[in-house]
Amino acid sequence: MRHKINKLTLTSVLIALTLALAIAENLAIPLLRMPIPGAKIGLSNIAVLVAFYFVGPWYAFVVLMVRVFVVFLFGGNTVAFVFSLFGGVMAYITMFALKHSKRFSLYGISAGGAFAHASGQIVAAVYLTGSTTVFYYMPILTGLSLVAGFVVALLAVPIFKALVKYEGSHFYNI
């Protein structure tokens, strides 16, 4: 029972973190915005990445979906919601597959998720515009996403270290 409560508690903290980071990146920290449409670091994905390792894939999906829907509810932008949903689901599926393959580090999983998120956004753009010319934007967006994925993993490391120190090195498979 205690293990379940710990997972729910950590999931709640990670949901709060992902929402705070999403708000910070979207509103409070304009210096973090990239001058390219659709490109950003994706700081809120730090919480999703941590959830994958410390509470499991189901809870990571919950963290991701809560972020997507809450940001939509407070932002009210349907187009951004579609981009976030397509990108988030593609990133989740990719991160799930990469983590379960046991061949990729934290950095590889994060970069793969970021790449898939950018690809999902391109798919959403094709869906919304009905035009495949959006694919010309893919090299730029996916190239930047690999850098962003690395940065997200790098920023997640201190959280990983703190959680391992708090819970002990037996806490899940890092």
DAMOCOR-V34217 format. One record per residue. N is the residue number from 1. RES is the residue in one small letter. PHI is phi in radians with two decimals (999 if undefined). NEAR is the number of other C-alpha atoms within 10 Angstrom. D_LAST is the distance of its C-alpha to the last C-alpha in Angstrom with 2 decimals. Layout:
# DAMOCOR-V34217
n=N res=RES phi=PHI near=NEAR d_last=D_LAST
n=N res=RES phi=PHI near=NEAR d_last=D_LAST
This chain:
# DAMOCOR-V34217
n=1 res=m phi=999 near=5 d_last=23.02
n=2 res=r phi=-1.09 near=7 d_last=21.21
n=3 res=h phi=-1.05 near=9 d_last=17.78
n=4 res=k phi=-1.13 near=10 d_last=19.26
n=5 res=i phi=-1.13 near=10 d_last=20.75
n=6 res=n phi=-1.08 near=12 d_last=17.54
n=7 res=k phi=-1.12 near=16 d_last=15.97
n=8 res=l phi=-1.14 near=14 d_last=19.26
n=9 res=t phi=-1.14 near=13 d_last=19.47
n=10 res=l phi=-1.12 near=18 d_last=16.13
n=11 res=t phi=-1.06 near=23 d_last=17.07
n=12 res=s phi=-1.10 near=15 d_last=20.43
n=13 res=v phi=-1.12 near=14 d_last=19.17
n=14 res=l phi=-1.19 near=24 d_last=17.08
n=15 res=i phi=-1.12 near=24 d_last=20.27
n=16 res=a phi=-1.06 near=17 d_last=22.29
n=17 res=l phi=-1.12 near=20 d_last=20.05
n=18 res=t phi=-1.12 near=24 d_last=20.19
n=19 res=l phi=-1.22 near=23 d_last=23.93
n=20 res=a phi=-1.10 near=15 d_last=24.55
n=21 res=l phi=-1.19 near=21 d_last=22.86
n=22 res=a phi=-1.12 near=19 d_last=24.79
n=23 res=i phi=-1.13 near=17 d_last=27.97
n=24 res=a phi=-1.05 near=15 d_last=27.45
n=25 res=e phi=-1.23 near=19 d_last=26.90
n=26 res=n phi=-1.42 near=17 d_last=29.77
n=27 res=l phi=-2.08 near=10 d_last=32.32
n=28 res=a phi=-1.53 near=11 d_last=31.83
n=29 res=i phi=-2.18 near=11 d_last=30.47
n=30 res=p phi=-1.14 near=10 d_last=32.71
n=31 res=l phi=-1.16 near=8 d_last=31.80
n=32 res=l phi=-1.45 near=14 d_last=28.38
n=33 res=r phi=-1.30 near=16 d_last=30.18
n=34 res=m phi=-1.54 near=12 d_last=30.70
n=35 res=p phi=-1.35 near=9 d_last=34.34
n=36 res=i phi=-1.98 near=10 d_last=33.54
n=37 res=p phi=-0.98 near=9 d_last=33.92
n=38 res=g phi=1.48 near=13 d_last=30.78
n=39 res=a phi=-1.75 near=16 d_last=28.50
n=40 res=k phi=-2.72 near=17 d_last=26.27
n=41 res=i phi=-1.16 near=20 d_last=22.92
n=42 res=g phi=1.45 near=21 d_last=21.53
n=43 res=l phi=-0.97 near=26 d_last=20.11
n=44 res=s phi=-1.14 near=24 d_last=19.78
n=45 res=n phi=-1.29 near=28 d_last=17.03
n=46 res=i phi=-1.00 near=23 d_last=14.70
n=47 res=a phi=-1.15 near=24 d_last=14.82
n=48 res=v phi=-1.16 near=30 d_last=14.33
n=49 res=l phi=-1.10 near=26 d_last=11.16
n=50 res=v phi=-1.09 near=23 d_last=9.79
n=51 res=a phi=-1.08 near=24 d_last=11.37
n=52 res=f phi=-0.94 near=22 d_last=9.79
n=53 res=y phi=-1.48 near=18 d_last=6.31
n=54 res=f phi=-1.79 near=21 d_last=8.19
n=55 res=v phi=-2.21 near=21 d_last=11.47
n=56 res=g phi=1.86 near=18 d_last=11.45
n=57 res=p phi=-1.13 near=19 d_last=13.50
n=58 res=w phi=-1.11 near=12 d_last=16.82
n=59 res=y phi=-1.19 near=22 d_last=16.22
n=60 res=a phi=-1.08 near=25 d_last=14.87
n=61 res=f phi=-1.12 near=19 d_last=18.17
n=62 res=v phi=-1.10 near=16 d_last=20.09
n=63 res=v phi=-1.02 near=27 d_last=18.85
n=64 res=l phi=-1.08 near=27 d_last=19.87
n=65 res=m phi=-1.19 near=18 d_last=23.18
n=66 res=v phi=-1.07 near=16 d_last=24.17
n=67 res=r phi=-1.05 near=26 d_last=23.80
n=68 res=v phi=-1.02 near=21 d_last=25.83
n=69 res=f phi=-1.32 near=15 d_last=28.54
n=70 res=v phi=-1.19 near=13 d_last=28.87
n=71 res=v phi=-1.07 near=19 d_last=29.15
n=72 res=f phi=-1.12 near=18 d_last=31.72
n=73 res=l phi=-1.06 near=12 d_last=33.62
n=74 res=f phi=-1.55 near=9 d_last=33.98
n=75 res=g phi=-1.61 near=13 d_last=34.46
n=76 res=g phi=1.25 near=12 d_last=36.69
n=77 res=n phi=-1.73 near=11 d_last=36.21
n=78 res=t phi=-1.14 near=11 d_last=36.20
n=79 res=v phi=-1.12 near=13 d_last=35.63
n=80 res=a phi=-1.09 near=17 d_last=32.52
n=81 res=f phi=-1.07 near=18 d_last=31.33
n=82 res=v phi=-1.10 near=19 d_last=31.80
n=83 res=f phi=-1.07 near=22 d_last=29.98
n=84 res=s phi=-1.14 near=24 d_last=27.04
n=85 res=l phi=-1.17 near=22 d_last=26.99
n=86 res=f phi=-1.05 near=21 d_last=27.29
n=87 res=g phi=-1.10 near=23 d_last=24.73
n=88 res=g phi=-1.10 near=25 d_last=22.21
n=89 res=v phi=-1.16 near=18 d_last=22.61
n=90 res=m phi=-1.10 near=22 d_last=22.41
n=91 res=a phi=-1.12 near=26 d_last=19.21
n=92 res=y phi=-1.06 near=23 d_last=17.64
n=93 res=i phi=-1.04 near=15 d_last=18.87
n=94 res=t phi=-1.15 near=21 d_last=17.65
n=95 res=m phi=-1.10 near=26 d_last=14.08
n=96 res=f phi=-1.04 near=19 d_last=14.11
n=97 res=a phi=-1.14 near=14 d_last=15.61
n=98 res=l phi=-1.16 near=19 d_last=13.48
n=99 res=k phi=-1.15 near=18 d_last=10.12
n=100 res=h phi=-1.29 near=10 d_last=12.07
n=101 res=s phi=-1.28 near=9 d_last=13.61
n=102 res=k phi=1.04 near=9 d_last=10.54
n=103 res=r phi=-1.91 near=9 d_last=12.51
n=104 res=f phi=-2.13 near=14 d_last=11.15
n=105 res=s phi=-1.37 near=13 d_last=8.88
n=106 res=l phi=-0.96 near=22 d_last=8.08
n=107 res=y phi=-1.18 near=18 d_last=11.75
n=108 res=g phi=-1.14 near=18 d_last=13.09
n=109 res=i phi=-1.16 near=24 d_last=11.90
n=110 res=s phi=-1.16 near=32 d_last=13.34
n=111 res=a phi=-1.13 near=25 d_last=16.42
n=112 res=g phi=-1.09 near=24 d_last=16.97
n=113 res=g phi=-1.13 near=29 d_last=16.96
n=114 res=a phi=-1.15 near=33 d_last=19.32
n=115 res=f phi=-1.06 near=26 d_last=21.50
n=116 res=a phi=-1.15 near=25 d_last=21.79
n=117 res=h phi=-1.09 near=29 d_last=22.63
n=118 res=a phi=-1.10 near=30 d_last=25.40
n=119 res=s phi=-1.11 near=22 d_last=26.59
n=120 res=g phi=-1.11 near=22 d_last=26.78
n=121 res=q phi=-1.15 near=25 d_last=28.84
n=122 res=i phi=-1.12 near=24 d_last=31.17
n=123 res=v phi=-1.05 near=20 d_last=31.63
n=124 res=a phi=-1.09 near=21 d_last=32.42
n=125 res=a phi=-1.13 near=20 d_last=34.90
n=126 res=v phi=-1.10 near=15 d_last=36.59
n=127 res=y phi=-1.09 near=13 d_last=36.80
n=128 res=l phi=-1.30 near=12 d_last=38.28
n=129 res=t phi=-1.62 near=11 d_last=40.64
n=130 res=g phi=1.29 near=10 d_last=41.58
n=131 res=s phi=-2.17 near=10 d_last=41.54
n=132 res=t phi=-1.53 near=12 d_last=39.49
n=133 res=t phi=-1.13 near=11 d_last=40.38
n=134 res=v phi=-1.08 near=14 d_last=37.20
n=135 res=f phi=-1.07 near=15 d_last=35.38
n=136 res=y phi=-1.13 near=10 d_last=36.88
n=137 res=y phi=-1.45 near=11 d_last=34.54
n=138 res=m phi=-1.05 near=17 d_last=31.43
n=139 res=p phi=-1.04 near=12 d_last=31.01
n=140 res=i phi=-1.18 near=13 d_last=31.15
n=141 res=l phi=-1.16 near=23 d_last=28.80
n=142 res=t phi=-1.26 near=22 d_last=26.15
n=143 res=g phi=-1.09 near=13 d_last=26.45
n=144 res=l phi=-1.14 near=19 d_last=25.86
n=145 res=s phi=-1.15 near=26 d_last=22.95
n=146 res=l phi=-1.12 near=22 d_last=20.99
n=147 res=v phi=-1.14 near=15 d_last=21.56
n=148 res=a phi=-1.08 near=21 d_last=20.70
n=149 res=g phi=-1.08 near=27 d_last=17.36
n=150 res=f phi=-1.13 near=20 d_last=16.53
n=151 res=v phi=-1.09 near=18 d_last=17.88
n=152 res=v phi=-1.05 near=24 d_last=15.89
n=153 res=a phi=-1.11 near=23 d_last=12.53
n=154 res=l phi=-1.04 near=15 d_last=14.16
n=155 res=l phi=-1.27 near=13 d_last=15.29
n=156 res=a phi=-1.38 near=21 d_last=12.03
n=157 res=v phi=-0.97 near=15 d_last=10.52
n=158 res=p phi=-1.06 near=11 d_last=12.89
n=159 res=i phi=-1.19 near=14 d_last=11.97
n=160 res=f phi=-1.00 near=17 d_last=8.25
n=161 res=k phi=-1.07 near=14 d_last=9.89
n=162 res=a phi=-1.13 near=11 d_last=12.51
n=163 res=l phi=-1.19 near=16 d_last=10.69
n=164 res=v phi=-1.14 near=16 d_last=8.82
n=165 res=k phi=-1.12 near=12 d_last=12.35
n=166 res=y phi=-1.19 near=10 d_last=14.08
n=167 res=e phi=-1.62 near=11 d_last=12.51
n=168 res=g phi=1.69 near=11 d_last=11.62
n=169 res=s phi=-1.20 near=12 d_last=8.81
n=170 res=h phi=-1.38 near=9 d_last=9.28
n=171 res=f phi=-1.31 near=14 d_last=8.24
n=172 res=y phi=1.07 near=13 d_last=6.32
n=173 res=n phi=-1.86 near=9 d_last=3.78
n=174 res=i phi=-1.64 near=14 d_last=0.00
